Amino acid sequence: MRVKFNRSINLLLLSSSLTIVGCSDAPKKGLNLTDNAPAQPAQDDNSGRHEYPNLHLHNANKTASNHKNTVWERMLSLYSLPEINNPRVDRELYWYLDHPAALAVIQQRAEPYLSHILDEIEAKKMPGELALLPVVESAFVPDAYSKADASGLWQFVPATGREYGLLQNDWYDGRKDIYASTKAATTYLKELNETFEGDWLLALASYNCGKGRVKKSIDKNTELNLPTDYWSLDLPNETEDYVPRLLAIAKIFGNADEYNVNLQHIPNRPYFEVVDIKSPLDLNKAAELANTPLHIFLKLNPGFNKATTAPQGPHRLLVPVDHAEHFKNKLAELPFSERMAVKHIHESQPKPTLLHTDRRENLLKPTTVTYKIKAGDNLASIATKNHTTAKELQDLNNLKTNKVHLGMNIQIPSEAKPNLNKTVIAQLEKTSKTKTQANQSYEIKKGDTLFNISQRFSVSPKDLLLGTILLIKRP
């Protein structure tokens, strides 16, 4: 398939004069992501690049043992790709480790989907590393859309999507359906693996640029009496980065503790339940019945192109597991006449998120979701609930004033960014896990997240949220 492409959480809202939230959209300095990093840091390189240990991909037992009963333990137990030492992998690895905010965003975005993805990976006896393929494909943006007309977490192009049973029409796009596309993608990958006689790296390359292109390169090398493994093939530049990028991100999560990467606690249990709704249902009403914010509900159900589910189906919705019983009970009580809001029948959902050519850049840019103004709402209250500011919402929506009206749709950041050029004072309480640090002053910078700020104070992100920081304010 050809494509062009909780601990990471909002920091704190502790004063009306300062808002700090996690998972920033940009690094400290501007990046030209079209420039490749050096394969290995040169001995005389004074650019300030960090040195990282040369760890093994499968040294994952220690990390797994430190994260019991989480999706990480489950995923690492399924790791089985071959050990690779290659400068192309190192280059990708250095990029991610130099951008800890990107690693935080990956985890934040992946949380709703990883358990289901691992279900399919495990059922098909596939390597656990492949659960991370959406990092490379879509940066775990569920409604991602590329200029090559690829869509969804797994970035199916239309023809391949149809080949693997993903319906596409005005109402519904199965390529964005989390449930359907994950089943289709794992089936497709499994078939590609069989096509290339068990070579997962060739299968992955084929998923990116097409098996015909990979076979052509293999035939060319065979004629020239050259090796025909993935690393020896002449493939498109994107494909040459594609597999190393997956191996790098898998290696980082497999060695998270050694690389000082903070793994967010994601329990090893389903995030959502698949609910049969029998017939069409207004999505705003569905979110209300599920007692779930609409923007979160739509992240689980991005396959529907309009404000209601498709008349001809599929008649299913993914509902957060903790709210599934409540949803089913409320749906059973809902009169059939109230299932569809007439005014929404022809209303389209927000446009999908356009991916950048380099998928990594999508980890440094926030995405937005649509929010419908309700009675009592104002920009300040909406900003507080969504960990942003009224001014940012006003700028984002090109509003000339801060006034909004009932029923109005506005865009809100789905991953808010920290306020910049602010200085905070943190008074830290001594605990069994931390050392006393009083009146520590720190200026928030681009790329900051909760956990990398916590590392500067030698505390854990959890400690920050549990009250280790007693005061955060302007000096």
C-alpha positions in Angstrom: 0.0 0.0 0.0 1.5 3.3 -1.1 1.3 6.1 1.4 2.8 9.6 1.6 2.5 9.8 4.3 -2.7 8.6 32.4 1.0 10.2 32.2 1.4 12.3 29.1 -1.3 14.6 30.2 -2.0 18.2 30.4 0.3 19.7 33.0 -1.6 21.7 35.6 -4.3 24.4 35.8 -3.4 25.8 39.1 -3.9 29.5 38.7 -6.0 31.8 36.6 -2.9 33.6 35.5 -0.9 30.6 34.2 -1.9 27.5 32.3 0.6 24.8 31.6 -0.4 21.7 29.6 1.5 18.7 28.4 2.4 17.3 25.0 3.6 20.3 23.1 3.3 20.7 19.4 6.8 22.0 18.7 10.4 21.6 19.7 12.5 24.3 21.2 14.0 25.3 17.9 12.6 25.0 14.4 13.2 21.7 12.7 13.7 21.0 9.1 12.4 17.5 9.1 13.3 16.9 5.5 17.0 16.9 6.5 18.1 13.5 7.6 20.0 13.3 10.9 23.5 11.8 10.6 23.6 8.0 10.8 26.0 8.1 13.7 27.2 11.2 15.6 30.6 12.2 14.4 33.5 12.3 16.8 34.0 16.0 16.2 30.3 16.9 16.2 29.7 19.8 18.5 26.0 20.2 17.7 25.0 19.1 21.1 23.5 15.8 20.0 23.0 13.4 22.9 24.8 10.1 23.0 22.6 7.1 23.6 23.5 3.6 24.6 23.5 0.9 22.0 20.8 -1.3 23.5 19.4 -4.5 22.1 15.9 -4.6 20.7 15.0 -7.7 22.8 16.3 -6.5 26.2 12.6 -5.9 26.9 12.1 -8.2 29.9 13.3 -5.5 32.4 11.0 -2.9 31.0 8.1 -5.3 30.9 8.7 -6.4 34.5 8.6 -2.7 35.6 5.2 -2.2 33.9 3.1 -5.2 35.1 -0.5 -5.4 34.0 -0.1 -2.8 31.3 -0.3 -2.8 27.5 3.5 -2.3 27.4 4.1 -5.6 29.3 1.7 -7.4 26.9 3.2 -5.8 23.7 6.8 -6.5 24.8 6.0 -10.1 25.4 5.0 -10.4 21.8 8.2 -8.8 20.3 9.8 -11.2 17.8 11.3 -9.1 14.9 15.0 -9.9 14.2 17.7 -7.9 16.0 18.9 -5.2 13.7 22.0 -2.9 14.1 21.9 -0.4 11.2 22.7 3.3 10.9 19.3 3.9 9.4 17.7 2.6 12.6 20.0 4.7 14.7 19.1 7.8 12.8 15.4 7.4 13.5 16.1 6.4 17.1 18.1 9.5 17.7 15.3 11.7 16.4 12.7 10.2 18.7 14.9 10.3 21.8 15.8 13.9 21.0 12.1 14.7 20.9 10.6 13.3 24.2 7.4 15.3 23.6 6.8 13.2 20.5 7.1 10.0 22.5 4.6 11.4 25.0 2.1 12.3 22.2 2.5 8.8 20.7 1.4 7.2 24.0 -1.4 9.7 24.6 -2.8 9.1 21.1 -2.3 5.3 21.2 -4.0 4.7 24.5 -7.6 4.2 23.1 -6.4 1.8 20.4 -3.5 -0.3 21.7 -5.5 -3.0 23.5 -7.6 -3.7 20.4 -4.6 -3.7 18.1 -2.8 -6.2 20.4 -5.9 -8.4 20.3 -5.6 -8.7 16.5 -1.8 -9.0 16.6 -2.0 -11.8 19.2 -4.8 -13.6 17.4 -2.9 -13.7 14.2 0.4 -14.6 15.9 2.2 -11.5 14.6 5.2 -9.7 16.1 4.2 -7.3 18.9 6.3 -4.5 17.3 3.7 -4.2 14.5 1.2 -2.8 17.1 3.3 0.4 16.8 3.0 0.6 13.0 0.4 3.4 13.2 3.1 5.6 14.7 4.8 5.4 11.3 1.7 5.4 9.2 -0.5 8.1 10.8 1.2 9.2 14.1 -1.9 7.6 15.7 -4.2 10.3 14.3 -7.5 8.4 13.7 -8.8 10.6 10.9 -5.5 11.1 9.2 -5.5 11.8 5.5 -2.6 12.0 3.2 -2.1 13.7 -0.2 -1.8 10.2 -1.7 -5.5 9.7 -0.6 -4.6 7.3 2.2 -6.7 7.5 5.3 -7.1 6.3 8.9 -4.7 4.9 11.5 -3.4 2.3 9.0 -3.4 4.6 6.0 -5.3 2.5 3.5 -5.6 3.9 0.0 -9.1 3.5 -1.5 -8.4 0.5 -3.7 -6.5 -1.5 -1.1 -9.2 -0.7 1.4 -11.9 -2.0 -0.8 -9.9 -5.1 -1.5 -9.8 -5.8 2.2 -13.5 -5.2 2.8 -13.4 -1.5 3.9 -16.6 0.1 2.6 -16.3 3.7 1.5 -19.2 6.0 0.7 -20.5 9.5 1.4 -21.7 8.4 4.9 -18.9 6.1 6.0 -15.2 5.4 5.4 -14.1 2.0 6.7 -10.5 3.0 6.3 -11.0 5.3 9.3 -13.1 2.8 11.3 -10.8 1.7 14.2 -12.4 -1.7 14.5 -12.6 -2.6 10.8 -9.4 -1.1 9.6 -7.3 -2.8 12.3 -8.7 -6.2 11.3 -8.0 -5.4 7.6 -4.5 -4.1 8.2 -3.4 -7.1 10.3 -4.9 -9.4 7.7 -3.1 -7.6 4.9 0.2 -7.6 6.7 -0.2 -11.3 7.5 -0.7 -12.1 3.8 2.3 -10.0 2.8 4.4 -11.9 5.2 3.3 -15.1 3.6 4.0 -13.7 0.2 7.6 -13.0 1.2 8.1 -16.3 2.9 8.0 -15.1 6.5 10.2 -12.0 6.0 8.5 -9.3 8.0 10.8 -6.6 6.9 9.9 -7.2 3.2 6.2 -7.4 4.2 6.4 -4.0 5.9 8.2 -2.5 2.9 5.4 -3.9 0.7 2.8 -2.4 3.0 4.3 1.0 2.4 5.2 1.0 -1.3 3.4 -2.1 -2.7 4.5 -5.7 -3.1 5.0 -5.2 -6.9 7.6 -2.5 -6.2 9.4 -4.7 -3.7 9.3 -7.7 -6.0 10.7 -5.7 -8.8 13.7 -4.6 -6.7 14.3 -8.2 -5.6 14.3 -9.3 -9.2 16.8 -6.6 -10.1 19.1 -7.6 -7.3 18.8 -11.3 -8.2 19.8 -10.5 -11.8 22.9 -8.6 -10.5 23.7 -11.4 -8.1 23.2 -9.0 -5.1 21.5 -9.8 -1.8 17.8 -9.5 -1.7 17.1 -8.7 1.9 15.3 -5.4 2.8 18.5 -3.5 3.6 20.0 -4.3 0.2 17.1 -3.3 -2.0 16.7 -0.1 -4.0 13.4 1.3 -2.7 11.7 4.7 -2.6 13.2 7.0 0.0 10.0 6.9 2.1 10.2 3.1 2.2 13.9 3.2 3.1 12.9 5.3 6.2 9.7 3.4 6.9 11.0 0.1 8.3 13.9 1.7 10.3 11.4 4.1 11.9 9.3 1.2 13.2 12.3 -0.7 14.4 13.6 2.4 16.2 10.3 3.2 18.0 10.0 -0.5 19.0 13.5 -0.5 20.3 12.8 2.7 22.4 9.7 1.2 24.0 11.5 -2.1 24.5 14.2 -0.2 26.4 12.2 2.6 27.8 13.8 2.5 31.3 17.3 2.4 29.9 16.6 5.3 27.6 14.9 7.2 30.4 11.6 7.3 28.5 8.6 7.6 30.8 5.9 5.0 29.9 2.5 6.2 30.7 0.4 3.8 32.7 -2.0 2.2 30.2 -3.8 -0.7 31.8 -3.9 -4.0 30.0 -7.6 -4.0 29.5 -10.0 -3.1 26.7 -10.5 0.7 26.3 -13.7 0.3 24.4 -16.6 -2.1 23.8 -18.2 -2.7 20.4 -21.9 -2.1 20.7 -24.5 -3.1 18.2 -26.9 -0.1 17.9 -29.2 -1.9 15.4 -30.1 1.3 13.3 -28.8 4.8 12.6 -28.0 7.1 15.6 -27.1 10.7 15.9 -23.4 10.8 17.0 -23.9 13.8 19.4 -26.8 11.9 21.0 -24.6 8.7 21.2 -21.9 10.6 23.0 -24.5 12.0 25.4 -25.8 8.5 26.1 -22.3 7.3 26.7 -21.6 10.2 29.1 -18.5 10.9 27.0 -17.2 14.2 25.5 -18.0 14.3 21.8 -14.4 14.8 20.7 -13.4 11.7 22.7 -16.3 9.7 21.3 -15.4 10.7 17.7 -11.8 9.5 18.2 -13.3 6.1 18.7 -15.7 6.4 15.8 -14.0 8.5 13.1 -15.3 6.3 10.3 -18.6 8.2 10.0 -18.4 11.1 7.6 -21.5 12.9 8.8 -23.0 13.7 12.2 -25.0 10.5 12.3 -24.1 6.8 11.7 -24.6 5.5 8.2 -28.2 4.6 7.2 -27.0 1.3 5.6 -24.6 0.6 8.4 -22.4 -0.6 9.9 -24.7 -0.3 12.9 -22.1 -0.4 15.6 -20.3 2.1 17.8 -17.2 1.9 19.9 -18.0 3.1 23.4 -15.5 3.5 26.3 -15.8 0.3 28.3 -16.5 2.0 31.6 -19.6 3.7 30.0 -20.8 0.8 27.8 -23.5 -0.6 30.1 -24.8 2.9 30.8 -24.9 3.6 27.0 -26.7 0.4 26.3 -29.3 1.0 29.0 -29.9 4.6 27.9 -30.1 3.6 24.2 -32.7 0.9 25.0 -34.8 3.7 26.7 -34.4 6.1 23.9 -37.6 6.5 21.7 -36.9 5.6 18.1 -38.1 9.1 17.0 -35.2 10.7 19.0 -32.4 8.6 17.5 -31.8 11.0 14.7 -31.7 14.8 14.9 -33.2 16.0 11.6 -31.1 19.1 11.6 -27.9 17.0 11.6 -28.8 14.5 8.9 -27.0 16.3 6.2 -24.3 17.8 8.4 -20.8 16.7 7.7 -18.2 15.8 10.2 -15.0 18.0 10.4 -12.5 17.6 7.6 -9.9 14.9 8.3 -6.5 15.8 9.5 -4.0 16.2 6.6 -0.8 14.4 7.3 2.6 16.0 6.6 5.0 14.1 4.3 7.2 13.3 7.2 4.9 11.5 9.7 7.1 12.5 12.6 6.1 16.2 12.2 2.5 15.1 13.0 3.8 14.3 16.5 4.9 18.0 16.9 1.7 19.6 15.7 -1.6 19.6 17.5 -4.8 18.4 15.9 -8.3 19.9 16.5 -11.8 18.5 17.0 -15.2 20.2 16.6 -17.1 21.3 19.7 -20.7 22.4 19.6 -21.6 25.3 21.9 -24.1 24.4 24.6 -26.2 26.5 26.9 -24.0 28.2 29.5 -20.8 27.9 27.4 -18.4 30.7 26.9 -14.8 30.7 25.5 -13.3 30.8 29.0 -15.3 27.8 30.3 -14.6 25.8 27.1 -10.9 26.7 27.4 -10.7 25.6 31.0 -12.3 22.2 30.2 -10.0 21.6 27.3 -6.8 22.9 28.9 -6.2 25.8 26.6 -7.0 29.6 26.7 -9.8 31.7 25.5 -7.4 33.7 23.4 -6.1 30.6 21.7 -9.6 29.4 20.9 -10.4 32.9 19.5 -7.3 32.8 17.3 -7.9 29.2 16.2 -11.4 30.0 15.0 -10.7 33.4 13.6 -13.2 35.0 15.9 -13.3 38.8 16.0 -14.7 38.8 19.5 -14.9 36.2 22.4 -18.6 35.8 22.0 -20.1 32.5 20.9 -23.8 31.5 20.5 -25.8 28.3 21.2 -25.4 25.6 18.5 -22.2 27.2 17.1 -19.4 24.8 16.1 -15.8 25.8 17.0 -12.5 24.0 16.7 -10.7 23.1 19.9 -7.2 21.6 20.2 -7.2 17.8 20.8 -3.7 18.1 22.3 -3.2 21.4 23.9 0.2 23.0 24.1 2.0 24.8 27.0 2.0 28.5 27.3 5.4 29.9 26.4 7.7 32.4 28.0 6.2 31.9 31.5 8.3 31.3 34.6 7.0 29.2 37.4 8.1 28.6 41.0 7.8 25.1 42.3 7.9 24.5 46.0 8.6 20.8 46.4 7.6 18.7 49.4 10.1 16.0 50.5 8.7 12.5 49.9 10.1 9.0 49.9 10.7 9.3 46.1 12.1 12.8 45.9 14.6 15.2 47.4 13.6 18.5 48.9 13.9 21.3 46.4 12.6 24.7 47.3 11.8 27.7 45.1 13.0 26.1 41.9 12.5 28.4 39.0 11.9 27.1 35.5 10.9 28.8 32.3 8.5 26.8 30.1 9.9 26.2 26.6 8.6 24.8 23.4 8.5 21.0 23.4 8.0 20.8 27.2 5.8 18.0 28.6 4.8 17.0 32.1 7.4 14.3 32.3 10.4 16.2 30.9 9.7 19.1 33.3 9.4 16.6 36.1 12.8 15.2 35.2 14.3 18.6 35.6 13.0 18.7 39.2 14.0 15.0 39.8 10.5 13.9 40.5 8.1 11.7 38.7 5.1 13.0 36.7 2.9 11.1 39.0 4.4 12.9 42.0 3.7 16.2 40.3 0.1 15.4 40.0 -0.2 13.9 43.5 0.8 17.1 45.1 4.6 17.1 45.2 4.4 20.5 43.6 2.6 22.6 46.2 2.6 25.9 44.4 3.0 26.9 40.7 2.6 30.6 40.0 4.3 33.5 38.4 7.3 34.8 40.5 
